[in-house]
Each structure stands twice: as structure tokens, then as C-alpha cells.
Amino acid sequence: MYTWLSNGPVMLAKMGGQVKVAHSLGEGRSERAAQFGKGALQLTVFLAVLYGLIMNLFTHRLIGFFGLGDPKIIGDAVIYLRIAGGLIIFSYLNQTLTNLFTAIGNSRVPFAANCIGMLSNIVLDPMLIFGIGFFPRMGVAGAAAATVASQAVVTSVMLWYVKKDTILFDKIRFWEKTPLPYFISMIKIGFPSAVQESLYCGISMILTKFVTGWGDTAVAVQRVGGQIESLSWMTAEGFGMAINAFVGQNYGAKQYGRMKKGYFIAAGMMTAWGALITVIMLTFSTPIFGLFIHEADVLPYGADYLRIMGVGQIFMCVELMTVGALAGMGKTLYSSIISILLTSARIPLAMALGSTALGLDGIWWALTISSILKGITFFLVCCMVFRKITPFLRPSD
């Protein structure tokens, strides 16, 4: 959970950096874009060091929050947090570099780097955990070390491509001082997203506690179901990053008509993708879940999860894509307000529906209802923002 929570602080650098770099490039101001890129990387390193220190100085208190009773589990959690949390710098750099590459319209590099990192993790995990070959058996420490090593591989691949870039990174001088106003501009954009991400993690922790009340089966269903559902939300997040760069550059260039057209094309594609996933989850819920869980008594619960969550896939896809579009225009506050209010509503909804005859299904319906409301609200707000800038459209647009 604390490695997930780490995604909050880095939003200050990666979101603010991506938006301001895209705007500056759209305006044709490459030197200004380089200043924002440099500032984003410097802020990333600072936040990573700070977060790593906190994870190591307060490890036992942080683990104690969960009230774990088994000394072995506590010991393993402490080891994992100190390694994975203490060396969070590679994860932070990867996220910021991914956003900066996306801002210049190059999503191929992050994709290639992360694929290499994923393969590295697949190889290193069993070797370090079980002590294969000349590696000692490290257990939990090995799992954490494999994660960090794989993240370092991703960082190395990205830095190799950084040296070849001629759009942004060739103008960045990391060790030079970045003027304070650049940091302030990035933090203003990134702060709402940072708060949103941190609160989302906290809300998920509370909901997970609710789910544990229905036993190990419920926890397994949530974990596996979430992995299956990632087929839609990971795709939508990828589109969100792409539309962020597209909208950001066109917003900076004041090509509002092109920006608006691109958004609606992406929204149509995400609606079609979400509809496809909905049909699959509603029609093939049992066989799909059966690929991951073979216990006959668990399958009905898993099928229910997929059918209920399947109802909201279109709206979730539109939501995540629209978050990227709003961020591209620098409207991160809108996204944060909507997400915080409607995601927080999951808690009372889950409590209310979970206490009815729906039981565990009530928790899943709470998630789906909030996703539907967020998807509709995000789309309407984005249309409202477009309508506000319509008077500034050029005649040629």
C-alpha cells in the first residue's frame, strides 16, 4: 500500500512537468520546455529521497497502522518496505521520464523500457526469492530487490534514449539551477492530482478492510477481479496519457478546434473499447474468472464481481481518458474535485449497500455506481471547458 501511496507525491513533478512541457512545445518555446523538464526531474529526485527517508525512519510505525499480529508477517513487511520504499527513486524517475517522453509525443520509449523491465522482473523474481543459480535464497527481501532492480533497468533504458533525444532532453542541464517560478507553476498543476492520488489510495485501503469482513474468498475475488479489469483501465490510462500530450501541445499552440476534435475521437474509441469489455465481462464472466481461480466455491463470487463491474466499464474508460485531456489543459483541479467527491462516496455507498441483502455484491455495486457517475460527470465537465474556450477558436479551426 505504501508503494502505491508513493504515487501521490511524485504527481507534483510528473503531472506538472508533462503539462508545462507540452504547453511550452506547443507555443514553440523549446528552451522554456527544457526548464520545466529539468525542474520536473530535479523535483522528482528530491521527493524520492524524502519519501525514501520517511519509509526507513518510520518503518515500524507505518507497518503498525495495519494492526498485523503475526511477527513473521510484520518482519517481512518491514524488510520489503525498507527496500522497495527506500529505493523508490527509480520508480519516481521512471514515472516522470515516461510523462516527459509522452509530452514530446514519444510513447514508444516508455513502452519499450517498461517491457524490458517487466521481463527483468519475471526473471529476477524467482532467482532472488528462491535462490536459483548463484543467488542466495532471499525470500521477501529478494522480491523487493527484484522489483527495485527491474525499476533500475527501466531507468537505464530510458536514460539511454534520453541521450539520443533532440526535442527536449538535449537542452536539459540537470545540475543547473531551475528558477523558482518554474517549480511553482508545476506544483500548482500537480498538487490537485497528488492529493487525489493519495486520497484514492486511502479510500482503497478502507474499502479493502470492508472486503476482508467477508473472508479470504472476498479478498481473492477482489484481487483477481481487479487484475482482469485492468484490461480496460490500463488501456484507458494509456489513451489518457496520449491525449494529455495531444491536448497539451494543441492547447499551447491555441489550436483549440484540433484539440476538441482529438478528444471526441478518443472518447469514441474508449466508448467502443469499454463496450467490448462490458460485453465480454457480462457474457463470459465464469469462464474468464475460471482461468485464474479453480476452486468451485469461489467461481460464483468471481463471476458476480465481473458482471457487476462490467456494467461500468464504458464510463470508467471515458473517465480515465478525460482525466488526461483535462490535465493537458492544466485543469487538474476539476479532475481532483470530481474524483475526490465521487470516489469518497464509495465508502458510505459500500456501507449502505453492503448491509443489505446484496452483501458482498453491494461493495461491488458501490464501485460500479461511482464509476458511472464519474464517467458522466467528467465528460460533461470537459464539454463545459471546451465550450468556454470556443470563442477563442481561430477562423481556420
N, C-alpha and C positions, 0 to 999 in steps of 0.2 A: 504493500500500500504506500510506503514512504517513497519508493522509487517512482510510483505513479504520481504521488504528491509533488515530486520534484519537477514535474512538467508545468506546474504553476509559475514558479519564479522565472524560468527560462523564457516564458512568454513575453516578458518585458523586453528582452533582446531580440528574439526571433521574429515575433509578430511586428513590433515597431520597426525593426530593421528591414524586413521584407517590404512592408508597405511604403516606407520612405524611399527605399532604393528604387522600387518600381515607379513611384511618382516622379522621382528625380530623372530617371532614364526616360520616362515619357515626356518630360519637359525638355529633354536634350541636354541635361546638366550632369555630365558623367563624373566630373570632379566632386560635385555635391553628393552624388550617389556613392562614390568611394568613401567619403567622410562618414556617411551613415553606415556603410558596410563595415568600415574599420571600427566605428563606435559599437556596433552590434556585437562584433567579435570580442572586443575588449570587455564589454559589459557581461558577455557570456562567461568569460574566464573568471571574472570577479565573482559572479553569482555561483559558479561551480565550486570555487574554493570555499566560499562562505557556507554553502549548503553542505559540502563535504565535512567541514569542521564541525558543524552542528550535529551531523549524523554520528560523528565519532565522540564528541564531547558529551552528548546526552543520549547515548545509545540505550542504556538500561531504562531510562525514564520513558523513552519513546516506545520501546517494546512493552513496557509495563502498562501502557494505555489499554492494551487489548486484554489484560487480565488473564494471561495464559498461566496454566497451573503446572504443566509438565516441565521440569527443569531442563530436560534434554531439548525440548522444542524451543524453550527460551534461549538456551545456549546457541542453538543453530540459527535462530533469528538474529541474535546479536552478531554472530560471525558474518552472516550474509549482509546485514545492513552496513556493517563497518567496511566491508569490501566494496559492495555494489554502490552504496551511498557515498562512501568516502572518495571513490574514484568516479564520481558522476560526471567529471569534466569531459570525458569522451562522448557520453550521451548528449551533453549540452552542446558541444561543438558540432556534433552530427546534425542536431535539430536546426541550429542556426545556419550552418552551411547549406543544409537542404533548402531552407527558406530563401537564402540569398541566391542559390543557383536557380531556384524556381522563379525568383523575381526577375532574373535576366532571361527567362524563357528556356532554361536548360533543365528539364526534369529527368533527362537520361542519366546524368551523372549520379544523382542521389539514388535512382533506381538500381543502377549497376553496382554502386558501392554497398547498398543495403543487401542486395542479393549475395554479394561476396561475403558480407558479414554474417548473413543468415547461414550460409554454407559452413563458414568457420565455426559458428556456434554449434551446428549439428555434429561436426567432427570433434570439437574440443569438449563438449559436454560429457559424453561417456568416458573420454580419455582421462579427464581430470576428476570426475566424480568417482569412477570405479578403479582408477589407476591402471589404465591399459598402456602397454608398452613400457617405456622408461619413466612414466609419470607415477608418482605415489598416489595411493588412494586418498582423496581429499574430501569426499562427501559433499556437504553443503558448501564448504569453502571452495571446492572445485567448481560447483555450479556458479557461484558468484564470480570466481576468477575467469571462467569460460565466458560469462556474459561480458565482463569488462574487457577481456582480450578481444572478443569479437567486435565490440564497440570501437576499440582502438584500431582494429583492421579497417573498419568503415572510415574512421577519421583519416587514416593514412591514405586510403584510396582517394578520398575527396581532396586532400591536400595535394596529391599528385596532379589531379585535374586543375586545382587552383593555379598551379604554376603555368598551365597552358592557356588559361583564360585571357582574353584580350578585351573583354567588355567591361568588367568590374574589378576583378581581383588583381590585375596587373597594376592598377593605380592605388591599391591599398598598401599603406606602410604601417604595419601593425604596431610598431614600437613608438610611433609618433603620437603626440598628444592630440586628442579629439576635443574640439571646443565644447563647452558645457551645453550650449543651446541644442546641439545635435542629440545629446543624451536625453534632454528634457522632452524634445519632440518625440523620440522613440518611446519613452516611458509613458507619455500621455496616451499614445495609441495602444501600447502593450499592457498597461495596467488593468484596464477592464477585463481583458482576456485572461490575465494572470489570476485575478480574483475569481473569475468564472471557473477556470480550470481547478483551482484549489477547492472551491466550494463543491464543485461537482464530485471531486474525489471524496470529500467529507460526507456528502449525501449518499454516495455509493456505499461507503463504509457502514452507515446507519441502516441502509436497506439490506445489506448483506447480513447484518445482525438479525433483522426481521426474518430473513430467509432461513437462518440457522435454527429458528424456532420450530421448523418443520422437519428437522433432522438432516442426516448426511445425504439422503436422496435428493432433497431440495437443493442443497449446495451443489451436488454433482450436476443436476439438471441446469442450474443457472450457469455454471462454468462451461459446460459443453455447449449449451444453447447459445451462449454469448459468442463462442468460437464459430459456430455455424452462421450466426447472424452477421459476423464480421465480413461475410461475402458481400453484403450490401453496404455497411457503413465504412469499410475500408475503401471501397470503390468511390463512395460519395466524398470521403475526405480527400482522396486523390484528385477528384474533379474540383473540390473546393480550393485546393492549393493552386491548381492550374488557372481557375477562374479568378483567383486572387491576383495572380501576376498579370493576367489579361486585363482585368478591370483596373488594376493599379496603374499600369502603363498608359492605358487609354484615358484614364481619369486625369493623369498628369499632363497628357497631351491635349486635354479638353475635347477628345473625340467621344463625346457622350452618346451619340447615336450608335456608334460601333460597339461601345461598351454595353449598352442596353440590349442590342441585338444578340451579342455574345451570351449575355446572361440568360435570355429566354431560350436560346438554342440549347444551352447546357441544362436548363431546367426541364426542357422537354426530354432530353436524353436521360436525365436522372429519374424522371417520372416513368419512363418506359422501363428502365432498369429496375426500379422499385416495384413496378407492377409485375415484372417477370419473377422477381424473388418472392413476392406475395403469392403468386400462383403456385410456385414450387413448394413453398413452406406450407400452404394450405392443403395442397394435393398429396404431397409425398412426405408429410411430417414424420410418420412412423418409420418408413424405410431409411430416411436420411438420418434420423437420430439413432437408428439401429446400427449404423456404420461405426458409431463411436461408443455406444453403450449396449452391451449384450444381455444384461440382466432383464428378464421378462417383466419383473415387477416395477422396474424403473421406466421402461419404454412408454407406458401410457402418460406418465408425468412429462416426459420429454416431448411427446407428440403434442400435448396440450400447450406446452410452452411455445413451440414453433407455430402452432395455429394462431395463438393469441398474439404473439409478437409479429406474425406475418401480416396482420391487419394494418400495422402502422409503417410498413417498410417504405412506401412511396413518400410519406410525409417526412420520415427520417432522412431519406436521401435528399429531398429538396431542402430540408433544414441545414444539413451539413454543407451542401454546395452553396447555399445562400450566405452562410456564415463567412465563407471565403470571399464572396462578392462584396459584402458589406465591409469586411476588413480591407479589401482592396481600395475602397473609397475612404478609408480611415474612420469608418463609422462603427468602431468596435464597441462603443458604449451601448449602442442599440442592441447588439448581439448579447452583451453581458446582461443587460436588464431583462431581456426576454428569457434567456437561458436560466438565469438565477431564479426568477419568479416561477417559471413553469417547471423547472427541474426540482425546485424545493417543494412544489405542490405534490410531488411523488410521495413524500413522507406521510402527510395526512391522508392522501388517497389510498396509500398502501395500508395504513392503519384501519381506515374505514372499510375498504373492500375485503381486506384480509380477515376481518372479524365477522364477515357474513358467511353464508353457506358456500361462497366461492372458495374460501380458504386460501390455499397457496395460489390458486389461479387469480385471486384478487390482487396479489402482488404484481403478477404479470400484466393484468389489465390496467393497473395504475401506471406502469411503464408505457404501455401502448397508448393510453389516453393522453398522457403528457406529450408523447411523441407526435401524435396527431395535432394537438393544439399548437405545439412549437412549429411544426411544418407549415401550418396555415398562417400563423402569426408572422413568421419570418418572411414568407412570400409576400404578404400584404404590406409589411413594413418596407421591404425592398422596393416594391412598386411605388410606395409613397415617396421614397427617396428619389427614385427615378423621375417621378412627376415634379418634384421640387426643382430638379436641375433641367427640366425640359425647356424652360425659357432661354437657357444658355446654349441650346443646340445651334450649331452653325448651319447656314443655309444649305451647304453641301451635304450635311448629315441626313 
